C-alpha cells in the first residue's frame, strides 16, 4: 500500500462560481451613507435612475454617485435621503422618502 503526503487541491466548479457571481451582482451596493434596507436598495436605485433617464434622455449611462441621510424616524430608521445621480458629468439630486411603520414601504422619489 502506497501512502501519499500530497494534499488534494480543492476543485473549483464553474457552475458554483456563476451562481456566486450572480448572487453578488444582485446586491444593490450604492456609494455613500444610505440606510435604506437592503431589500429596497435595488428598487430605489432603479426608480432614481429611471427618473434621471426621463429628465436627461441624452445620457445613456447614468449612475448613482452618492447617497446622504437627511432625516431619521423616531425609531432610528431612515425617513429621508438624498441620492445623487451622475448623468454624463452633470449631477442631479433626488429626494427619497421612506414612510414609517409599514411592512411594505412605499418609497417616494422626487427631484430636488
Order of alpha helices (4+ residues) and beta strands (2+ residues): alpha-alpha-beta-beta-beta-beta
